[in-house]
Amino acid sequence: MKVNGAFIALEEEQTLYDFLSLQKYDLTTIAVERNGEIVPKPTYKDVFLNNEDTLEIVRFVGGG
């Protein structure tokens, strides 16, 4: 699987929610695009990842 340009091999099937939690992402400050489409936060536990997926994970930062 490709995450923000880096390849990560999934050892086992897991949900997007599980992956993000294991990678210690703060779910309140990120947005996720999977294979070119934004994933709504309420569906993170329903989206199963595979090694062919491409994820872009962006963080919201304050400032101005």
PyMOL Python script that loads the backbone (N, CA, C, O; Angstrom):
from pymol import cmd

cmd.read_pdbstr("""\
ATOM      1  N   MET A   1       0.856  -1.158   0.000  1.00  0.00           N
ATOM      2  CA  MET A   1       0.000   0.000   0.000  1.00  0.00           C
ATOM      3  C   MET A   1       0.910   1.232   0.000  1.00  0.00           C
ATOM      4  O   MET A   1       1.985   1.231   0.600  1.00  0.00           O
ATOM      5  N   LYS A   2       0.461   2.261  -0.674  1.00  0.00           N
ATOM      6  CA  LYS A   2       1.228   3.505  -0.736  1.00  0.00           C
ATOM      7  C   LYS A   2       0.548   4.542   0.156  1.00  0.00           C
ATOM      8  O   LYS A   2      -0.637   4.830  -0.010  1.00  0.00           O
ATOM      9  N   VAL A   3       1.300   5.097   1.098  1.00  0.00           N
ATOM     10  CA  VAL A   3       0.770   6.085   2.035  1.00  0.00           C
ATOM     11  C   VAL A   3       1.640   7.339   1.965  1.00  0.00           C
ATOM     12  O   VAL A   3       2.816   7.315   2.329  1.00  0.00           O
ATOM     13  N   ASN A   4       1.050   8.420   1.498  1.00  0.00           N
ATOM     14  CA  ASN A   4       1.780   9.686   1.350  1.00  0.00           C
ATOM     15  C   ASN A   4       3.103   9.484   0.610  1.00  0.00           C
ATOM     16  O   ASN A   4       4.122  10.070   0.974  1.00  0.00           O
ATOM     17  N   GLY A   5       3.077   8.652  -0.427  1.00  0.00           N
ATOM     18  CA  GLY A   5       4.252   8.434  -1.264  1.00  0.00           C
ATOM     19  C   GLY A   5       5.189   7.330  -0.815  1.00  0.00           C
ATOM     20  O   GLY A   5       6.105   6.977  -1.559  1.00  0.00           O
ATOM     21  N   ALA A   6       4.997   6.770   0.369  1.00  0.00           N
ATOM     22  CA  ALA A   6       5.856   5.695   0.889  1.00  0.00           C
ATOM     23  C   ALA A   6       5.108   4.366   0.840  1.00  0.00           C
ATOM     24  O   ALA A   6       3.904   4.312   1.092  1.00  0.00           O
ATOM     25  N   PHE A   7       5.821   3.311   0.517  1.00  0.00           N
ATOM     26  CA  PHE A   7       5.197   1.992   0.469  1.00  0.00           C
ATOM     27  C   PHE A   7       5.200   1.336   1.839  1.00  0.00           C
ATOM     28  O   PHE A   7       6.219   1.305   2.530  1.00  0.00           O
ATOM     29  N   ILE A   8       4.038   0.811   2.219  1.00  0.00           N
ATOM     30  CA  ILE A   8       3.866   0.091   3.480  1.00  0.00           C
ATOM     31  C   ILE A   8       3.161  -1.216   3.147  1.00  0.00           C
ATOM     32  O   ILE A   8       2.093  -1.207   2.535  1.00  0.00           O
ATOM     33  N   ALA A   9       3.749  -2.338   3.545  1.00  0.00           N
ATOM     34  CA  ALA A   9       3.126  -3.641   3.295  1.00  0.00           C
ATOM     35  C   ALA A   9       2.178  -3.980   4.444  1.00  0.00           C
ATOM     36  O   ALA A   9       2.566  -3.963   5.612  1.00  0.00           O
ATOM     37  N   LEU A  10       0.950  -4.283   4.098  1.00  0.00           N
ATOM     38  CA  LEU A  10      -0.004  -4.718   5.118  1.00  0.00           C
ATOM     39  C   LEU A  10       0.219  -6.196   5.398  1.00  0.00           C
ATOM     40  O   LEU A  10       0.234  -7.014   4.478  1.00  0.00           O
ATOM     41  N   GLU A  11       0.388  -6.529   6.647  1.00  0.00           N
ATOM     42  CA  GLU A  11       0.600  -7.917   7.047  1.00  0.00           C
ATOM     43  C   GLU A  11      -0.721  -8.684   7.095  1.00  0.00           C
ATOM     44  O   GLU A  11      -0.760  -9.891   6.860  1.00  0.00           O
ATOM     45  N   GLU A  12      -1.789  -7.973   7.400  1.00  0.00           N
ATOM     46  CA  GLU A  12      -3.111  -8.592   7.521  1.00  0.00           C
ATOM     47  C   GLU A  12      -4.173  -7.581   7.129  1.00  0.00           C
ATOM     48  O   GLU A  12      -3.924  -6.375   7.128  1.00  0.00           O
ATOM     49  N   GLU A  13      -5.350  -8.073   6.797  1.00  0.00           N
ATOM     50  CA  GLU A  13      -6.448  -7.180   6.452  1.00  0.00           C
ATOM     51  C   GLU A  13      -6.826  -6.341   7.670  1.00  0.00           C
ATOM     52  O   GLU A  13      -6.928  -6.854   8.784  1.00  0.00           O
ATOM     53  N   GLN A  14      -7.030  -5.055   7.443  1.00  0.00           N
ATOM     54  CA  GLN A  14      -7.438  -4.184   8.543  1.00  0.00           C
ATOM     55  C   GLN A  14      -8.256  -3.026   7.986  1.00  0.00           C
ATOM     56  O   GLN A  14      -8.194  -2.693   6.802  1.00  0.00           O
ATOM     57  N   THR A  15      -9.014  -2.435   8.882  1.00  0.00           N
ATOM     58  CA  THR A  15      -9.825  -1.292   8.474  1.00  0.00           C
ATOM     59  C   THR A  15      -8.959  -0.041   8.447  1.00  0.00           C
ATOM     60  O   THR A  15      -7.873  -0.001   9.025  1.00  0.00           O
ATOM     61  N   LEU A  16      -9.461   0.963   7.772  1.00  0.00           N
ATOM     62  CA  LEU A  16      -8.779   2.249   7.756  1.00  0.00           C
ATOM     63  C   LEU A  16      -8.652   2.786   9.174  1.00  0.00           C
ATOM     64  O   LEU A  16      -7.603   3.312   9.547  1.00  0.00           O
ATOM     65  N   TYR A  17      -9.698   2.659   9.956  1.00  0.00           N
ATOM     66  CA  TYR A  17      -9.682   3.116  11.353  1.00  0.00           C
ATOM     67  C   TYR A  17      -8.561   2.434  12.131  1.00  0.00           C
ATOM     68  O   TYR A  17      -7.808   3.101  12.841  1.00  0.00           O
ATOM     69  N   ASP A  18      -8.441   1.107  12.006  1.00  0.00           N
ATOM     70  CA  ASP A  18      -7.395   0.369  12.718  1.00  0.00           C
ATOM     71  C   ASP A  18      -6.003   0.814  12.264  1.00  0.00           C
ATOM     72  O   ASP A  18      -5.108   1.007  13.087  1.00  0.00           O
ATOM     73  N   PHE A  19      -5.828   0.973  10.961  1.00  0.00           N
ATOM     74  CA  PHE A  19      -4.535   1.400  10.430  1.00  0.00           C
ATOM     75  C   PHE A  19      -4.143   2.765  10.987  1.00  0.00           C
ATOM     76  O   PHE A  19      -3.024   2.950  11.465  1.00  0.00           O
ATOM     77  N   LEU A  20      -5.069   3.717  10.922  1.00  0.00           N
ATOM     78  CA  LEU A  20      -4.779   5.059  11.407  1.00  0.00           C
ATOM     79  C   LEU A  20      -4.484   5.061  12.904  1.00  0.00           C
ATOM     80  O   LEU A  20      -3.594   5.778  13.362  1.00  0.00           O
ATOM     81  N   SER A  21      -5.219   4.273  13.657  1.00  0.00           N
ATOM     82  CA  SER A  21      -4.997   4.184  15.107  1.00  0.00           C
ATOM     83  C   SER A  21      -3.634   3.581  15.420  1.00  0.00           C
ATOM     84  O   SER A  21      -2.918   4.078  16.290  1.00  0.00           O
ATOM     85  N   LEU A  22      -3.271   2.511  14.715  1.00  0.00           N
ATOM     86  CA  LEU A  22      -1.968   1.874  14.938  1.00  0.00           C
ATOM     87  C   LEU A  22      -0.814   2.802  14.570  1.00  0.00           C
ATOM     88  O   LEU A  22       0.259   2.735  15.170  1.00  0.00           O
ATOM     89  N   GLN A  23      -1.039   3.671  13.580  1.00  0.00           N
ATOM     90  CA  GLN A  23       0.000   4.613  13.162  1.00  0.00           C
ATOM     91  C   GLN A  23      -0.014   5.891  14.007  1.00  0.00           C
ATOM     92  O   GLN A  23       0.759   6.817  13.760  1.00  0.00           O
ATOM     93  N   LYS A  24      -0.909   5.928  15.014  1.00  0.00           N
ATOM     94  CA  LYS A  24      -0.994   7.025  15.974  1.00  0.00           C
ATOM     95  C   LYS A  24      -1.421   8.368  15.355  1.00  0.00           C
ATOM     96  O   LYS A  24      -0.984   9.431  15.797  1.00  0.00           O
ATOM     97  N   TYR A  25      -2.274   8.303  14.335  1.00  0.00           N
ATOM     98  CA  TYR A  25      -2.834   9.532  13.768  1.00  0.00           C
ATOM     99  C   TYR A  25      -3.929  10.056  14.685  1.00  0.00           C
ATOM    100  O   TYR A  25      -4.695   9.278  15.254  1.00  0.00           O
ATOM    101  N   ASP A  26      -4.002  11.369  14.829  1.00  0.00           N
ATOM    102  CA  ASP A  26      -5.080  12.012  15.571  1.00  0.00           C
ATOM    103  C   ASP A  26      -6.255  12.160  14.612  1.00  0.00           C
ATOM    104  O   ASP A  26      -6.234  13.018  13.729  1.00  0.00           O
ATOM    105  N   LEU A  27      -7.262  11.340  14.780  1.00  0.00           N
ATOM    106  CA  LEU A  27      -8.377  11.288  13.837  1.00  0.00           C
ATOM    107  C   LEU A  27      -9.174  12.584  13.774  1.00  0.00           C
ATOM    108  O   LEU A  27      -9.933  12.798  12.828  1.00  0.00           O
ATOM    109  N   THR A  28      -9.012  13.445  14.764  1.00  0.00           N
ATOM    110  CA  THR A  28      -9.763  14.706  14.762  1.00  0.00           C
ATOM    111  C   THR A  28      -9.092  15.783  13.899  1.00  0.00           C
ATOM    112  O   THR A  28      -9.710  16.801  13.589  1.00  0.00           O
ATOM    113  N   THR A  29      -7.836  15.560  13.513  1.00  0.00           N
ATOM    114  CA  THR A  29      -7.115  16.604  12.781  1.00  0.00           C
ATOM    115  C   THR A  29      -6.637  16.169  11.399  1.00  0.00           C
ATOM    116  O   THR A  29      -5.767  16.816  10.816  1.00  0.00           O
ATOM    117  N   ILE A  30      -7.199  15.070  10.865  1.00  0.00           N
ATOM    118  CA  ILE A  30      -6.753  14.591   9.558  1.00  0.00           C
ATOM    119  C   ILE A  30      -7.927  14.414   8.602  1.00  0.00           C
ATOM    120  O   ILE A  30      -9.088  14.341   9.005  1.00  0.00           O
ATOM    121  N   ALA A  31      -7.579  14.348   7.329  1.00  0.00           N
ATOM    122  CA  ALA A  31      -8.511  13.950   6.276  1.00  0.00           C
ATOM    123  C   ALA A  31      -7.788  12.879   5.457  1.00  0.00           C
ATOM    124  O   ALA A  31      -6.570  12.934   5.289  1.00  0.00           O
ATOM    125  N   VAL A  32      -8.549  11.907   4.951  1.00  0.00           N
ATOM    126  CA  VAL A  32      -7.951  10.791   4.228  1.00  0.00           C
ATOM    127  C   VAL A  32      -8.564  10.681   2.836  1.00  0.00           C
ATOM    128  O   VAL A  32      -9.782  10.723   2.660  1.00  0.00           O
ATOM    129  N   GLU A  33      -7.673  10.538   1.850  1.00  0.00           N
ATOM    130  CA  GLU A  33      -8.086  10.258   0.483  1.00  0.00           C
ATOM    131  C   GLU A  33      -7.600   8.848   0.155  1.00  0.00           C
ATOM    132  O   GLU A  33      -6.424   8.529   0.334  1.00  0.00           O
ATOM    133  N   ARG A  34      -8.511   8.015  -0.322  1.00  0.00           N
ATOM    134  CA  ARG A  34      -8.161   6.635  -0.680  1.00  0.00           C
ATOM    135  C   ARG A  34      -8.462   6.440  -2.154  1.00  0.00           C
ATOM    136  O   ARG A  34      -9.599   6.596  -2.598  1.00  0.00           O
ATOM    137  N   ASN A  35      -7.431   6.099  -2.902  1.00  0.00           N
ATOM    138  CA  ASN A  35      -7.569   5.860  -4.338  1.00  0.00           C
ATOM    139  C   ASN A  35      -8.276   7.018  -5.037  1.00  0.00           C
ATOM    140  O   ASN A  35      -9.114   6.812  -5.915  1.00  0.00           O
ATOM    141  N   GLY A  36      -7.921   8.244  -4.632  1.00  0.00           N
ATOM    142  CA  GLY A  36      -8.436   9.428  -5.301  1.00  0.00           C
ATOM    143  C   GLY A  36      -9.758   9.960  -4.794  1.00  0.00           C
ATOM    144  O   GLY A  36     -10.269  10.940  -5.334  1.00  0.00           O
ATOM    145  N   GLU A  37     -10.328   9.342  -3.769  1.00  0.00           N
ATOM    146  CA  GLU A  37     -11.609   9.795  -3.237  1.00  0.00           C
ATOM    147  C   GLU A  37     -11.514  10.036  -1.732  1.00  0.00           C
ATOM    148  O   GLU A  37     -10.922   9.240  -1.003  1.00  0.00           O
ATOM    149  N   ILE A  38     -12.104  11.144  -1.272  1.00  0.00           N
ATOM    150  CA  ILE A  38     -12.125  11.456   0.157  1.00  0.00           C
ATOM    151  C   ILE A  38     -12.962  10.411   0.894  1.00  0.00           C
ATOM    152  O   ILE A  38     -14.051  10.048   0.448  1.00  0.00           O
ATOM    153  N   VAL A  39     -12.445   9.933   2.020  1.00  0.00           N
ATOM    154  CA  VAL A  39     -13.165   8.958   2.838  1.00  0.00           C
ATOM    155  C   VAL A  39     -13.848   9.704   3.989  1.00  0.00           C
ATOM    156  O   VAL A  39     -13.167  10.338   4.795  1.00  0.00           O
ATOM    157  N   PRO A  40     -15.175   9.639   4.080  1.00  0.00           N
ATOM    158  CA  PRO A  40     -15.862  10.296   5.199  1.00  0.00           C
ATOM    159  C   PRO A  40     -15.482   9.640   6.533  1.00  0.00           C
ATOM    160  O   PRO A  40     -15.435   8.414   6.630  1.00  0.00           O
ATOM    161  N   LYS A  41     -15.215  10.445   7.546  1.00  0.00           N
ATOM    162  CA  LYS A  41     -14.801   9.916   8.857  1.00  0.00           C
ATOM    163  C   LYS A  41     -15.735   8.839   9.410  1.00  0.00           C
ATOM    164  O   LYS A  41     -15.249   7.851   9.962  1.00  0.00           O
ATOM    165  N   PRO A  42     -17.065   8.991   9.284  1.00  0.00           N
ATOM    166  CA  PRO A  42     -17.947   7.963   9.848  1.00  0.00           C
ATOM    167  C   PRO A  42     -17.777   6.570   9.213  1.00  0.00           C
ATOM    168  O   PRO A  42     -18.258   5.581   9.765  1.00  0.00           O
ATOM    169  N   THR A  43     -17.095   6.486   8.058  1.00  0.00           N
ATOM    170  CA  THR A  43     -16.940   5.188   7.390  1.00  0.00           C
ATOM    171  C   THR A  43     -15.573   4.546   7.622  1.00  0.00           C
ATOM    172  O   THR A  43     -15.315   3.463   7.096  1.00  0.00           O
ATOM    173  N   TYR A  44     -14.686   5.187   8.402  1.00  0.00           N
ATOM    174  CA  TYR A  44     -13.339   4.647   8.612  1.00  0.00           C
ATOM    175  C   TYR A  44     -13.352   3.197   9.095  1.00  0.00           C
ATOM    176  O   TYR A  44     -12.490   2.409   8.705  1.00  0.00           O
ATOM    177  N   LYS A  45     -14.313   2.840   9.932  1.00  0.00           N
ATOM    178  CA  LYS A  45     -14.367   1.473  10.469  1.00  0.00           C
ATOM    179  C   LYS A  45     -14.939   0.478   9.455  1.00  0.00           C
ATOM    180  O   LYS A  45     -14.840  -0.732   9.661  1.00  0.00           O
ATOM    181  N   ASP A  46     -15.528   0.964   8.376  1.00  0.00           N
ATOM    182  CA  ASP A  46     -16.135   0.097   7.363  1.00  0.00           C
ATOM    183  C   ASP A  46     -15.255  -0.093   6.132  1.00  0.00           C
ATOM    184  O   ASP A  46     -15.547  -0.942   5.290  1.00  0.00           O
ATOM    185  N   VAL A  47     -14.184   0.684   6.019  1.00  0.00           N
ATOM    186  CA  VAL A  47     -13.306   0.635   4.851  1.00  0.00           C
ATOM    187  C   VAL A  47     -12.150  -0.316   5.124  1.00  0.00           C
ATOM    188  O   VAL A  47     -11.326  -0.070   6.005  1.00  0.00           O
ATOM    189  N   PHE A  48     -12.094  -1.417   4.352  1.00  0.00           N
ATOM    190  CA  PHE A  48     -11.006  -2.376   4.502  1.00  0.00           C
ATOM    191  C   PHE A  48      -9.906  -2.068   3.495  1.00  0.00           C
ATOM    192  O   PHE A  48     -10.174  -1.865   2.311  1.00  0.00           O
ATOM    193  N   LEU A  49      -8.672  -2.036   3.974  1.00  0.00           N
ATOM    194  CA  LEU A  49      -7.525  -1.698   3.152  1.00  0.00           C
ATOM    195  C   LEU A  49      -6.893  -2.933   2.541  1.00  0.00           C
ATOM    196  O   LEU A  49      -6.999  -4.034   3.080  1.00  0.00           O
ATOM    197  N   ASN A  50      -6.221  -2.731   1.386  1.00  0.00           N
ATOM    198  CA  ASN A  50      -5.425  -3.807   0.793  1.00  0.00           C
ATOM    199  C   ASN A  50      -4.145  -3.195   0.239  1.00  0.00           C
ATOM    200  O   ASN A  50      -4.011  -1.973   0.184  1.00  0.00           O
ATOM    201  N   ASN A  51      -3.218  -4.029  -0.166  1.00  0.00           N
ATOM    202  CA  ASN A  51      -1.901  -3.559  -0.592  1.00  0.00           C
ATOM    203  C   ASN A  51      -1.918  -2.788  -1.907  1.00  0.00           C
ATOM    204  O   ASN A  51      -0.909  -2.179  -2.264  1.00  0.00           O
ATOM    205  N   GLU A  52      -3.024  -2.793  -2.633  1.00  0.00           N
ATOM    206  CA  GLU A  52      -3.126  -2.036  -3.876  1.00  0.00           C
ATOM    207  C   GLU A  52      -3.641  -0.613  -3.649  1.00  0.00           C
ATOM    208  O   GLU A  52      -3.681   0.180  -4.589  1.00  0.00           O
ATOM    209  N   ASP A  53      -4.033  -0.280  -2.427  1.00  0.00           N
ATOM    210  CA  ASP A  53      -4.584   1.038  -2.125  1.00  0.00           C
ATOM    211  C   ASP A  53      -3.497   2.113  -2.096  1.00  0.00           C
ATOM    212  O   ASP A  53      -2.330   1.844  -1.812  1.00  0.00           O
ATOM    213  N   THR A  54      -3.926   3.340  -2.400  1.00  0.00           N
ATOM    214  CA  THR A  54      -3.084   4.515  -2.247  1.00  0.00           C
ATOM    215  C   THR A  54      -3.809   5.473  -1.317  1.00  0.00           C
ATOM    216  O   THR A  54      -4.941   5.877  -1.585  1.00  0.00           O
ATOM    217  N   LEU A  55      -3.150   5.834  -0.222  1.00  0.00           N
ATOM    218  CA  LEU A  55      -3.729   6.765   0.743  1.00  0.00           C
ATOM    219  C   LEU A  55      -2.937   8.062   0.760  1.00  0.00           C
ATOM    220  O   LEU A  55      -1.708   8.062   0.695  1.00  0.00           O
ATOM    221  N   GLU A  56      -3.657   9.152   0.846  1.00  0.00           N
ATOM    222  CA  GLU A  56      -3.062  10.451   1.123  1.00  0.00           C
ATOM    223  C   GLU A  56      -3.705  10.920   2.417  1.00  0.00           C
ATOM    224  O   GLU A  56      -4.927  11.035   2.502  1.00  0.00           O
ATOM    225  N   ILE A  57      -2.886  11.191   3.419  1.00  0.00           N
ATOM    226  CA  ILE A  57      -3.370  11.609   4.731  1.00  0.00           C
ATOM    227  C   ILE A  57      -2.826  13.016   4.993  1.00  0.00           C
ATOM    228  O   ILE A  57      -1.616  13.240   5.012  1.00  0.00           O
ATOM    229  N   VAL A  58      -3.741  13.941   5.189  1.00  0.00           N
ATOM    230  CA  VAL A  58      -3.326  15.328   5.437  1.00  0.00           C
ATOM    231  C   VAL A  58      -3.813  15.770   6.806  1.00  0.00           C
ATOM    232  O   VAL A  58      -4.873  15.359   7.279  1.00  0.00           O
ATOM    233  N   ARG A  59      -3.006  16.619   7.425  1.00  0.00           N
ATOM    234  CA  ARG A  59      -3.334  17.160   8.746  1.00  0.00           C
ATOM    235  C   ARG A  59      -3.755  18.611   8.596  1.00  0.00           C
ATOM    236  O   ARG A  59      -3.222  19.359   7.777  1.00  0.00           O
ATOM    237  N   PHE A  60      -4.719  18.977   9.405  1.00  0.00           N
ATOM    238  CA  PHE A  60      -5.148  20.366   9.462  1.00  0.00           C
ATOM    239  C   PHE A  60      -4.262  21.097  10.465  1.00  0.00           C
ATOM    240  O   PHE A  60      -4.051  20.617  11.579  1.00  0.00           O
ATOM    241  N   VAL A  61      -3.753  22.243  10.075  1.00  0.00           N
ATOM    242  CA  VAL A  61      -2.934  23.042  10.971  1.00  0.00           C
ATOM    243  C   VAL A  61      -3.525  24.439  11.077  1.00  0.00           C
ATOM    244  O   VAL A  61      -4.076  24.976  10.117  1.00  0.00           O
ATOM    245  N   GLY A  62      -3.398  25.006  12.251  1.00  0.00           N
ATOM    246  CA  GLY A  62      -3.912  26.350  12.466  1.00  0.00           C
ATOM    247  C   GLY A  62      -2.893  27.392  12.049  1.00  0.00           C
ATOM    248  O   GLY A  62      -1.739  27.070  11.764  1.00  0.00           O
ATOM    249  N   GLY A  63      -3.306  28.584  12.018  1.00  0.00           N
ATOM    250  CA  GLY A  63      -2.400  29.667  11.669  1.00  0.00           C
ATOM    251  C   GLY A  63      -3.069  30.616  10.695  1.00  0.00           C
ATOM    252  O   GLY A  63      -4.255  30.495  10.387  1.00  0.00           O
ATOM    253  N   GLY A  64      -2.303  31.533  10.236  1.00  0.00           N
ATOM    254  CA  GLY A  64      -2.919  32.440   9.279  1.00  0.00           C
ATOM    255  C   GLY A  64      -2.145  33.628   9.016  1.00  0.00           C
ATOM    256  O   GLY A  64      -2.561  34.473   8.223  1.00  0.00           O
TER     257      GLY A  64
END
""", "prot")
cmd.dss("prot")
cmd.show_as("cartoon", "prot")
cmd.util.cbc("prot")
cmd.orient("prot")
